[in-house]
Amino acid sequence: MHLEQVWNEAHRDGDFATLDRLWDDKIVVVVPKMKLINKSDGLAMFRSNRMRFLRYETSDVSTHLCGDAAV
């Protein structure tokens, strides 16, 4: 849950250094009616301030333990 909060705050604050650490090199972001966004494209958008969020939140979060991993 803490990692989810860090993720949301980084998106809201445009913290591309944190996003760079959190995003896998092979991440692909899918946004309806937009081209697929890879890590370098996403980071470039945050660096350019073309994408700004006033609010970035997660809702309806639940966790499930699968052995020694949480999903």
MDAnalysis code that builds the backbone (N, CA, C; Angstrom):
import MDAnalysis as mda
import numpy as np

u = mda.Universe.empty(213, n_residues=71, atom_resindex=np.repeat(np.arange(71), 3), trajectory=True)
u.add_TopologyAttr("name", ["N", "CA", "C"] * 71)
u.add_TopologyAttr("resid", np.arange(1, 72))
u.add_TopologyAttr("resname", ["MET", "HIS", "LEU", "GLU", "GLN", "VAL", "TRP", "ASN", "GLU", "ALA", "HIS", "ARG", "ASP", "GLY", "ASP", "PHE", "ALA", "THR", "LEU", "ASP", "ARG", "LEU", "TRP", "ASP", "ASP", "LYS", "ILE", "VAL", "VAL", "VAL", "VAL", "PRO", "LYS", "MET", "LYS", "LEU", "ILE", "ASN", "LYS", "SER", "ASP", "GLY", "LEU", "ALA", "MET", "PHE", "ARG", "SER", "ASN", "ARG", "MET", "ARG", "PHE", "LEU", "ARG", "TYR", "GLU", "THR", "SER", "ASP", "VAL", "SER", "THR", "HIS", "LEU", "CYS", "GLY", "ASP", "ALA", "ALA", "VAL"])
u.atoms.positions = np.array([
    [0.831, -1.191, 0.000],
    [0.000, 0.000, 0.000],
    [0.878, 1.258, 0.000],
    [2.003, 1.179, 0.692],
    [2.908, 2.331, 0.699],
    [3.450, 2.597, -0.711],
    [3.810, 1.539, -1.420],
    [4.324, 1.697, -2.779],
    [3.267, 2.317, -3.690],
    [2.018, 1.949, -3.511],
    [0.925, 2.539, -4.294],
    [0.824, 4.038, -4.032],
    [1.006, 4.438, -2.778],
    [0.984, 5.854, -2.423],
    [2.155, 6.593, -3.073],
    [3.340, 6.004, -3.033],
    [4.523, 6.615, -3.659],
    [4.292, 6.767, -5.164],
    [3.724, 5.720, -5.792],
    [3.409, 5.722, -7.226],
    [2.474, 6.888, -7.552],
    [1.386, 7.004, -6.787],
    [0.394, 8.053, -7.031],
    [0.977, 9.441, -6.832],
    [1.740, 9.633, -5.765],
    [2.344, 10.939, -5.498],
    [3.337, 11.318, -6.590],
    [4.092, 10.363, -7.089],
    [5.056, 10.647, -8.160],
    [4.339, 11.100, -9.430],
    [3.233, 10.456, -9.766],
    [2.449, 10.873, -10.929],
    [1.866, 12.269, -10.711],
    [1.255, 12.484, -9.562],
    [0.627, 13.777, -9.264],
    [1.650, 14.911, -9.275],
    [2.836, 14.651, -8.721],
    [3.841, 15.699, -8.561],
    [4.783, 15.826, -9.750],
    [4.621, 14.956, -10.763],
    [5.525, 14.997, -11.909],
    [6.947, 14.639, -11.520],
    [7.102, 13.757, -10.559],
    [8.411, 13.357, -10.034],
    [8.995, 12.268, -10.945],
    [9.621, 12.705, -12.046],
    [10.103, 11.732, -13.030],
    [11.266, 10.905, -12.516],
    [12.003, 11.387, -11.523],
    [13.094, 10.574, -10.955],
    [12.515, 9.355, -10.228],
    [11.437, 9.563, -9.481],
    [10.798, 8.436, -8.802],
    [10.141, 7.507, -9.807],
    [9.461, 8.067, -10.806],
    [8.838, 7.234, -11.835],
    [9.887, 6.411, -12.574],
    [11.034, 6.993, -12.828],
    [12.116, 6.273, -13.502],
    [12.532, 5.055, -12.684],
    [12.562, 5.201, -11.359],
    [12.917, 4.072, -10.488],
    [11.791, 3.037, -10.414],
    [10.546, 3.500, -10.404],
    [9.412, 2.595, -10.245],
    [9.053, 1.845, -11.523],
    [9.139, 2.508, -12.656],
    [8.732, 1.896, -13.926],
    [9.782, 0.921, -14.422],
    [9.351, -0.251, -14.811],
    [10.220, -1.222, -15.450],
    [10.631, -0.690, -16.824],
    [11.781, -1.092, -17.312],
    [12.240, -0.645, -18.626],
    [11.303, -1.076, -19.754],
    [10.517, -2.123, -19.512],
    [9.617, -2.630, -20.551],
    [8.168, -2.199, -20.348],
    [7.915, -1.210, -19.482],
    [6.546, -0.769, -19.231],
    [5.913, -0.240, -20.518],
    [4.646, -0.533, -20.682],
    [3.852, 0.025, -21.772],
    [2.567, 0.540, -21.146],
    [2.312, 1.821, -21.314],
    [1.117, 2.447, -20.760],
    [0.090, 2.556, -21.877],
    [-1.122, 2.110, -21.580],
    [-2.203, 2.147, -22.567],
    [-3.219, 3.182, -22.119],
    [-3.426, 4.190, -22.959],
    [-4.418, 5.234, -22.719],
    [-5.354, 5.230, -23.912],
    [-6.657, 5.134, -23.695],
    [-7.583, 5.107, -24.829],
    [-7.355, 6.273, -25.796],
    [-7.374, 5.945, -27.078],
    [-7.247, 6.922, -28.172],
    [-5.880, 7.592, -28.242],
    [-4.874, 6.987, -27.611],
    [-3.499, 7.498, -27.708],
    [-2.599, 6.352, -28.135],
    [-1.441, 6.699, -28.682],
    [-0.470, 5.654, -29.015],
    [0.070, 5.053, -27.724],
    [0.575, 3.842, -27.820],
    [1.179, 3.204, -26.652],
    [2.356, 4.043, -26.169],
    [2.521, 4.118, -24.869],
    [3.572, 4.944, -24.277],
    [4.571, 4.024, -23.590],
    [5.837, 4.093, -24.023],
    [6.876, 3.304, -23.357],
    [7.533, 4.164, -22.271],
    [8.492, 3.611, -21.587],
    [9.112, 4.309, -20.464],
    [9.748, 5.630, -20.884],
    [10.521, 5.622, -21.943],
    [11.203, 6.868, -22.334],
    [10.208, 7.932, -22.782],
    [9.143, 7.533, -23.485],
    [8.115, 8.501, -23.896],
    [7.388, 9.077, -22.678],
    [7.047, 8.201, -21.728],
    [6.359, 8.650, -20.520],
    [7.199, 9.606, -19.698],
    [8.468, 9.266, -19.514],
    [9.354, 10.158, -18.758],
    [9.539, 11.486, -19.474],
    [9.620, 11.447, -20.801],
    [9.758, 12.683, -21.575],
    [8.533, 13.579, -21.388],
    [7.343, 12.980, -21.341],
    [6.129, 13.776, -21.125],
    [6.160, 14.462, -19.767],
    [6.610, 13.744, -18.722],
    [6.680, 14.360, -17.403],
    [7.750, 15.448, -17.357],
    [8.878, 15.209, -17.986],
    [9.948, 16.219, -17.986],
    [9.515, 17.491, -18.705],
    [8.708, 17.354, -19.747],
    [8.289, 18.509, -20.537],
    [7.103, 19.250, -19.916],
    [6.524, 18.693, -18.867],
    [5.331, 19.248, -18.227],
    [4.102, 19.223, -19.130],
    [4.110, 18.390, -20.184],
    [2.943, 18.256, -21.051],
    [1.823, 17.489, -20.363],
    [2.174, 16.693, -19.357],
    [1.184, 15.904, -18.645],
    [1.246, 16.295, -17.169],
    [0.169, 16.898, -16.694],
    [0.116, 17.336, -15.299],
    [-1.148, 16.791, -14.666],
    [-1.045, 16.395, -13.426],
    [-2.189, 15.903, -12.681],
    [-2.416, 16.790, -11.470],
    [-3.647, 17.171, -11.233],
    [-3.994, 17.849, -9.994],
    [-4.279, 16.824, -8.910],
    [-4.730, 15.646, -9.360],
    [-5.054, 14.557, -8.449],
    [-4.727, 13.248, -9.146],
    [-4.140, 12.324, -8.436],
    [-3.841, 10.997, -8.975],
    [-4.032, 10.017, -7.843],
    [-5.116, 9.262, -7.900],
    [-5.473, 8.389, -6.792],
    [-5.841, 7.007, -7.297],
    [-5.730, 6.042, -6.421],
    [-6.161, 4.678, -6.689],
    [-7.383, 4.416, -5.834],
    [-8.341, 3.703, -6.392],
    [-9.532, 3.371, -5.615],
    [-9.782, 1.874, -5.658],
    [-10.591, 1.424, -4.737],
    [-10.983, 0.016, -4.677],
    [-9.777, -0.920, -4.647],
    [-8.828, -0.620, -3.784],
    [-7.615, -1.424, -3.676],
    [-7.855, -2.580, -2.718],
    [-7.445, -3.752, -3.143],
    [-7.457, -4.905, -2.244],
    [-6.169, -5.689, -2.501],
    [-5.700, -6.370, -1.501],
    [-4.489, -7.151, -1.642],
    [-4.782, -8.624, -1.345],
    [-4.028, -9.477, -1.994],
    [-4.156, -10.913, -1.796],
    [-2.757, -11.493, -1.658],
    [-2.563, -12.330, -0.667],
    [-1.275, -12.990, -0.488],
    [-1.236, -14.255, -1.323],
    [-0.154, -14.403, -2.069],
    [0.083, -15.595, -2.897],
    [1.463, -16.116, -2.507],
    [1.499, -16.994, -1.533],
    [2.795, -17.454, -1.026],
    [3.484, -16.308, -0.317],
    [4.684, -15.924, -0.789],
    [5.410, -14.826, -0.169],
    [5.287, -13.530, -0.957],
    [4.305, -13.468, -1.860],
    [4.080, -12.263, -2.653],
    [2.677, -11.725, -2.389],
    [2.525, -10.404, -2.488],
    [1.217, -9.765, -2.371],
    [0.837, -9.215, -3.732],
    [-0.421, -9.446, -4.100],
    [-0.937, -8.957, -5.396],
    [-2.125, -8.084, -5.127],
])
